[in-house]
Amino acid sequence: MSATAPLSKLAELRAKTDEDLVSIIDNALEAGLLLAANESDVDPAGVLHRRAADICADTVMLVEKVENVGERRRLEEKLRQLRNALDRRLQVQTACS
């Protein structure tokens, strides 16, 4: 067996793992965006908002691990959207207080 065969298999495994990571992050960000979109009257205790904030914090660390630059940029944009949604909710709550 040549030395390139194990390296090729390793590269394939890494690519598959990276694809899986992108999918996990993408799904988490979608869930976070849905949770953050809830209005205050739907989530008066802020439980959904806090869960969306937790998702945001978790995905920040994971996005840095994505090797595919195009996918990383796409996920960073979604992460920005989630941060903006969370910030808008805080601004509305502050204005209403």
C-alpha positions, -999 to +999 in steps of 0.1 A: +000+000+000+014+034-010+017+063+014-006+084-007-036+060-002-039+066+036-035+104+030-062+103+003-085+085+027-077+109+054-085+139+031-118+123+022-127+118+058-117+154+066-139+167+038-169+146+050-164+158+086-162+194+074-195+189+054-211+174+085-199+203+106-213+229+081-246+211+081-248+211+119-239+248+122-263+257+094-292+239+111-284+255+145-283+289+129-316+284+112-331+273+146-316+303+163-330+327+136-365+312+141-362+315+179-350+350+177-378+360+154-404+355+181-420+386+194-420+396+231-457+388+235-450+352+223-420+348+246-426+371+275-401+353+298-374+355+271-368+317+271-367+314+233-345+345+231-320+331+256-319+298+236-312+318+204-284+336+222-269+303+234-270+290+198-252+322+187-225+318+213-220+281+205-218+286+167-193+314+170-167+289+181-177+262+156-177+285+125-140+292+130-134+254+126-149+253+090-121+249+065-140+257+034-137+294+030-169+299+010-190+279+035-173+297+064-183+331+049-218+320+043-222+308+079-206+340+092-232+360+073-260+339+089-244+344+123-244+381+117-281+379+109-287+360+141-268+386+161-287+414+144-320+397+153-310+393+189-298+429+191-331+442+176-351+423+203-329+438+230-334+473+215-372+468+214-372+456+250-351+485+261-373+511+243-404+496+258-391+496+294 
